[in-house]
Amino acid sequence: MSDFRPATKCIHSGYTPKNGEPRQLPIYQSTTYKYDSSVEMGKLFDLEASGYFYTRLQNPTNDAVAAKIADLEGGVAAVLTSSGQAANFFAIFNICNAGDHVVSSSAIYGGTFNLFNVTLRKLGIEFTFVTPDCSEEELNAAFRENTKAVFGETLSNPSLQVLDIEKFANAAHAHGVPLIVDNTFPTPINCQAFKYGVDIITHSTTKYMDGHATQVGGAIIDSGNFDWTKSDKYPGLTTPDDSYHGITYTERFGKGAYITKCVVQLMRDLGSIPGPQNAFLLNLGLETLALRMERHVENALKVAKYLEQSDLVSWVSYPGLESDPQYEIAKKYMPSGTCGVVSFGVKGGREAATKFMDSLRLASIVTHVADTKTCCLHPASTTHRQLTEEQLNDCGVKSDLIRLSVGIEDAEDIIADIEQALIAATK
Ligand SMILES: *Cc1c(COP(=O)(O)O)cnc(C)c1O
């Protein structure tokens, strides 16, 4: 890990050109790598020598970007995946088999909830969901003999609930298992999750890390802090892998064991790598991540303050607002701010919310968040369309809820657009 501050790491980590080499990270758009002898190549397959042989396992462009993200999070190793979904799947599947169990916060992205509650259940992995504000007793009661991990989102999409990271980390460690968090919304710029006891971090790099809505991608980062050898819970890491000539990952790779297993076993067998071109685009986004997050937070706070004082708005939720019930916990874990996503209700309910959306001129209606352009979504008439009014209330999505992803345009233009649409919607 370098000693530079985050904004410098965003630009320089992961790639240092030598004399006469390209200043910008090259795109190694090649599936294969040439060797002079089959003996040399054989050593790579046995993991006896390090080097590239096939892009499904390793690629220099992808590796440079993974190293930058590892450095930003303060971890020891990282791997890129083809999507955030693949990152969360691999993060769990790397240490859980059929018959195992995971404790998860219920405030998580809908795609992750489906992955856990439907697909991983089909593979024989059980989940118990707890609300992020549960008591320590409720949290401890969720653990079983076969629990192998705890999962949560540092700042949940879309409900913006801040995870009490230390509470979840303490419970996980008391039961001898790691805490895995998805740090997509705050990014390492706003939340340094490893400092509060998190062991593994995942990302959908599709969001702020890319930041320009150009590529779908994910990442998994290991803090290197969790000791897999302390119990017999993780035989996949601590006993010989027959599919790799009996290598024991913790013996051979030490702090790199978790990510190495993820690459040489899960990537080998399941694929899900990003193309080098996409990794290059992600890297361009990462170069300005610190700068953009600062502006996203600044703009979102201005918008939230505007909405809070407007007579045409029924409620606003943004953890950066002093009046928000989560203000203190957000300050603790995300001292420089949370992210650019704000949710609020338009007076007049569902109908007014739809009219508001249709009246926007600058902000666009898209199923996306967290890029440079201000955009918004009305879940009740789109992503949550199949749900009844009662079901909407149960999952915390009111029928008047608008999710606004505040971009990095001039805040005055964003607010002017919201104002004219509110007037049109409530006329
Ligand atoms: C979008 C998102 C995902 C899924 O990522 P994809 O890149 O769309 O596969 C996972 N977690 C969170 C918090 C997200 O916002």
The ligand as an SDF file (V2000), in Angstrom:
LIG
                    3D

 15 15  0  0  0  0  0  0  0  0999 V2000
  -25.5440   -1.8860   -8.8080 C   0  0  0  0  0  0  0  0  0  0  0  0
  -25.1730   -2.5520   -7.5650 C   0  0  0  0  0  0  0  0  0  0  0  0
  -24.8160   -3.9050   -7.5390 C   0  0  0  0  0  0  0  0  0  0  0  0
  -24.8310   -4.7660   -8.7850 C   0  0  0  0  0  0  0  0  0  0  0  0
  -23.8000   -4.3560   -9.6300 O   0  0  0  0  0  0  0  0  0  0  0  0
  -23.8210   -4.5750  -11.2390 P   0  0  0  0  0  0  0  0  0  0  0  0
  -22.5290   -3.9560  -11.6260 O   0  0  0  0  0  0  0  0  0  0  0  0
  -25.0290   -3.8920  -11.7720 O   0  0  0  0  0  0  0  0  0  0  0  0
  -23.8440   -6.0510  -11.4680 O   0  0  0  0  0  0  0  0  0  0  0  0
  -24.4300   -4.4640   -6.3380 C   0  0  0  0  0  0  0  0  0  0  0  0
  -24.4350   -3.7390   -5.2110 N   0  0  0  0  0  0  0  0  0  0  0  0
  -24.7860   -2.4350   -5.1820 C   0  0  0  0  0  0  0  0  0  0  0  0
  -24.7590   -1.6850   -3.8940 C   0  0  0  0  0  0  0  0  0  0  0  0
  -25.1570   -1.7990   -6.3540 C   0  0  0  0  0  0  0  0  0  0  0  0
  -25.5260   -0.5030   -6.3270 O   0  0  0  0  0  0  0  0  0  0  0  0
  1  2  1  0
  2  3  1  0
  2 14  2  0
  3  4  1  0
  3 10  2  0
  4  5  1  0
  5  6  1  0
  6  7  2  0
  6  8  1  0
  6  9  1  0
 10 11  1  0
 11 12  2  0
 12 13  1  0
 12 14  1  0
 14 15  1  0
M  END
$$$$
